[in-house]
Each structure stands twice: as C-alpha cells, then as structure tokens.
Amino acid sequence: MLGGTVRFHLGKLNFKLPNKKKGSEIGWHQDWAFYPHTNDDLITVGIYLDDCYEKNGPLKIIKNSHKKKLYSHHSKENYFVGKIDTKKNKIGTKDSVSITGTAGTVVFFHCRSVHGSGHNLMNNSRPLILFGYRACDAWPLINDGNPHPEVNLENYDKNIIVGNKSIKPRLTKVPTIIPLPKKKHYVSIYELQKN
Ligand SMILES: O=C(O)CCC(=O)C(=O)O
C-alpha cells in the first residue's frame, strides 16, 4: 500500500469513554492536514481493542475521499483547528461508512481520507489504537511532534520497518496547507477541535 517501504510515524490510543453525549466526537478531518509530507504515501491503521457497535461512536470514513481535494482545516479567523466545515464544503457525510467490528478488527485508511466519529452512547468504552506509517521517502514538511529528521536523524531512521534510509525525498504533486498558526499547543485532537 505504501509502495514498498514503511517507516513508523505515530501511535495513539483514543478511548471514547462510556455514555458521552458531549465532547467525545471527532470532527471530520484528513490526517494529511495535520502533517503534510513531500508525497502522500502515508497510511493510518486502526485496531479496535474492544467490540465497537454503531452506538459506540465508530470511526466513519467517506469513501474515495482520499482521491479528492484537501479541505481547509482552518477557522474563519485563519487558525488551524483540525476540522473541516462540512456544510461550507458541501460534503455529504451521510454517505460515510461506519467501521464497526469486534475486538481486533483492523482498518487501514489513506492519510487523505475524510473521517471522524460520533459520541459513545453505550456503557462500555471504545478503545481504538491508531498507528501511522509513512513511506521512507515521504519527508515531513513540518515538525508534528512525532519522530522528525531535523530533531534527531538517527532516531528518525530507527523507525524504518522496511526499506533504507535516504535524505532524498520523493516529491509528488500533492495539495498541501501548512497547519499553522495554532492558537496554542494542543496535546490531542479532541482539545484542538474543541477550541
Ligand atoms: O477515534 C476516532 O474515532 C478517530 C480518531 C482520529 O481520526 C484521529 O485521532 O485522528
């Protein structure tokens, strides 16, 4: 899927606590908007650690959206807020696919896929562990807080799973918007989108 080389990018665990009618949704977004690279051979892998039903607030993905445009994730005031104004962009979110599944279900999606998730209305939590991977020659355009070549190249290269290190990035014609400015430093997507 990544064209033959793989470098670990990031890992995080999104719990979605039980019975949350507020605050547990993730607004529609493209991961690519958070970390543009010189090419878009980046993928996110999600694994449910518990069974996830429609009412648990499953991940929802808009089919084929990775082949379309990069949407603005900035507010009216031009701050990066990490979510898309779906009304303004006339994005039909009703046609999204709900990724439900039993514990251990794995989903792979492209970094430009438009996705989000709703509230967890059930009384069990919805732990979803997410891993990001990138082709070895996809060079990050910004420091997104994950292993970054300019911070420590040796450590950055330790994240290669398949392939060889190289300082020759592959440049392709990809739409990019730098995710700046931000109002402040945010530790999670929940916090960023809420503000
Ligand atoms: O936890 C979810 O449902 C979606 C998470 C997500 O898209 C993200 O953290 O970027």
The ligand as an ORCA input file, in Angstrom:
! r2SCAN-3c Opt
* xyz 0 1
  O     -11.008      7.968     17.487
  C     -11.620      8.178     16.441
  O     -12.762      7.814     16.268
  C     -10.972      8.882     15.288
  C      -9.598      9.336     15.630
  C      -8.930     10.148     14.602
  O      -9.333     10.254     13.488
  C      -7.686     10.817     14.988
  O      -7.317     10.791     16.173
  O      -7.056     11.428     14.083
*
